[in-house]
């Protein structure tokens, strides 16, 4: 089993890991509350200050999109660091979270549906924001839709943290989502609406990434082991981390560097968060 090494430390709660133009971008949700980028030497630069940022992605023109959980908005960050409104999510999201953006500029993001640790969990939905368009609910009945990524076969893979599974939704030619199926369910509990039961699960899938073989690396904040799963649940690879894994991304010059965000739930606004790395066999999709 491979152990990770630390690349960046001193983060509050790292989310939204994305490899882009030779750097790893990430959000510090509760610590310094902003978007940052690091190279493979661990040299960090600030991109933008955002209130409780989460999911990240890029528009076809190169501008960065950022989910602001606090403002319930999708923000656009230009090359010079200017932050502009892009889409108001208040009418469709209670607590927007992670996101992926496709090559045509369509953004898919999950709504937690509740404030974690404060409100009673409820099932929620995935939101679709077409390029320059108006947000709409694209898929419902998901148990805290969290990390998401597009698979090599054209499905939107969604990690349902409270559902204990990864769902696969077919992306239609118009960007709509349908034909939902389980990519993999980690247990038989289904959706749970209480945190103690969530904490007792073997896997609470958080951020995810997919490799060229269609296998999915899964962040699991309940464990210091991050695993890569086949659709049948077989563990194809695994790494151990210094703290529980939140989310992950594949990148680096050959796409074989696995980046894992780690953190301590009790210290989300502190400095215990890290970006850790390991080399893996199968490159990014």
N, C-alpha and C positions, 0 to 999 in steps of 0.2 A: 504494500500500500504506500502511495506517495504522500509525503508531507509537504505542505505549502511553506513558502518563506514570505516574510513581510515585505511589501513594497512601499506602502504608505501607512503611517499610524497617526494617532491624534485626532481621528474623525469622531463625530458624535454617532450618527446612524447613517451609514452609507447605503444608498439605493441607486437604482437606475443605471447600472453599469453598462456602458456601450463603448466599443472600440471604434474610433473614427479618425481617419487621416493621421495615423501614427501615434495616437494618444488614447488613453482610457479616460472617458468622461464619467463623472459620477455626481450624485446629489448628496449633500449632507443635510438630512431632513430636519433634525432637531438640534444639532450642534451649532455650527457656524451658519446654517441656513443659506446655502448657496450652491452653485454648480461649479465644479472644479475639473481640471484635467491633469493627468500625470503621464509622463513618458516612462519607459522601461527602466530608467535609472531612479525613479521615485521623485523626480523634480515636478512639483505641483505648481500650477498657476490657476488663479481665480478667473472664472468666466463671467459670472453674474450673481448678484445677490437676489435671492428669491425667497419669499415667505413659504417655508415648509415645502421645498421642491421634491419631486419624485421622478416620474417617468421622463425619459429623454428620447428624442428622435430628430431627424433632419428632413427638411423640405427639399424638393428638387433644386431650388436655387441656392442651397447651402446654409440657409438660416436654421438655427437650432430651435426646436420646440421643447418647452418645459411645462410639466404639470405643476401648478401651484395648488397644493392640498388646502392651504389656509384660505386662499382667495377663490377657490373653486373656479379656476380659470386655466386656460391653455395660453401660455405666453410665448412670444417670438423673440429670440435673441439674435441680433445682427452681428456681423463680424467685428464691429467696433464696440460691442458690449451693450448696445442700446436695447432695453427691454420694452416690448410693445405688446398690448393685448392682441390676441389672435382669435380666441373663441371663449365666450362666456358659458361656463358649464353649470351654472347655478340651477337652471331649470331641469337638468337631467342627472345631476350628481349630488349626493350628500357628502361624500368624502372621496374625491377622485384620487387615484393612486398611480400604478405603473402603466406603461404605454409602449407601443411599438408603432413605428411609422413606415409604411411601405414605400417602394421606389416611386410610385406615382403621387406621393404626398398624402395618402389617406392615413389618418391617425386612428388607432384603436386603443382605448384605454378603459380600465376597469374602475367601477365605483364600489368602494367598500360597502356603502349603504348605511354605515354607522360609524361613530367615533370609537375606535378600539379602546377598550378598557373603561369607557364612560357610558356608552349606550348598549342596549341589548342587541346582539347580532341579528341581522335579517339577511335573507337572500337578496341578491342585487343583480346588476347587469353590466354588459359591455357597451360602451358608447363608441360610435363611429363619427369621425369628423372628416368629411371629404375636403380635398384641397380648397382652401378659401371658403369653405361652406359652413353650414349650420349643423351643430351637434344633434345626433339622433340616437335613440336607444336601438342597438342592433341585435342584442341577444339577452334574454332574461333568465331568471331562475338559477343563478350561479351563487355558490357559497363563498363570498368574499373573493371575487376575481382579482388576481394579483399579477404576478409576472406573466408576460405574454410575448410570443414570438411567432413568426411565420415559418412553417415547416417547409422542407424542400418539395413536398408534394402539394403545396398550396393551401394548407389549412392554418387557421389561427389556433395556436396552442395556448390555452389559458390555465394557469395554476390557480386552483380554487383552494385557498388556505383553509377555510372552514368546511370545505367539501371533501378534503382529503384525496383529491384527484387532480389529474390534468385532463381537461376537456379539449377535444378537437372539433373545430367548427369550420365547415367548408366555406371558403371565400368565393362568392359569386362574381361574375364578370362586372357587375355593377357595384361591387364592394360589400354587398349584403352578406349576412352570415346565416347559414342554415345547416341541416344535417348534422346536428351535434351528436358526438359519440365520445366515449371514454378513450383517451390515449392510454391512460393507466389509472386505476384506483388503488390507493395505497392501503386501504382497509375497507371494511364493510359498513362503517358507521354512517356514511353519507354526510349530509349537512348537519352540523352541530351548532347550537346557539348559546353555548356557555363556554367560557374560557377554560375552566378546569378540565373539561373533557377534551378540548383542543390540545391542552398541554400534555395530555396523556397519550396522544396519538404517536405512532412511530415516525410519521412524516407529516409536517404541516407545510406543504409546498408554497414557497415564496417566489423569489425571482428565478427565472429559468433562461436557458439558452439551448440552442440546437446545433448539432454537428452535421457534417456532410453525409453521415450515414442515417440521419433522421433520428438519432438518439438524443435524449434530453438530459442535460445537467440540471439538477434541482437544488436550489438553496433551501435549507431546512433549519430554521432558527431554534429547533429543539435538539440539535445534534452538532457535534464537532466533526462530522463526517459528511461530505458532500458527494453525492453519487450521480452516476450517469446511467439512465435507464433505457432499456428497450421497451417497445410497446407492451410486451408480455410481462413486464416487471422484472426481467432479468437485469442484474446490475452488471453493466458492461465495463465500468471503471469507477474508481473512487479515490478521493483524496481526504486527508485529515487536516483540520485547521486548528488554529490556536484558540478559537472561540466559536460559538455557534455561527453557522453560515446563513446569511440573509439572502443574497442573490449572487449571480455569477454571469460571466460573459467570456466568450472565446475571442481571441485577437492575437496581436503580435504580428511580426513580419510574415510568418507562415500560417497564421491562424490557429496555432497549436498551444498558445499560452492561455491557460485557464486562469481568469481573475475571479477571486471570491471576496465578496464583502462580508466581513464578520463584525459582530458587535454583541454587547451585553444588554438584554432587555431592560434591566434595572438601571442602566446608565446611558440611555438614549441621547440625553442632552449633554453628556460629558465628553470624554476624549478617549474612550476605550475602543472605538471603532477602527477597523483596519481594512486595507486592501491587501490581500495575500495572493501569491501566484504559484503555479506549478505547470510543468510541461506535460501535455497529454498526447496520446497517439493519433487521435482523429481530429482533423482541423474543423474550423467553423464551416457551417453550411454556406 
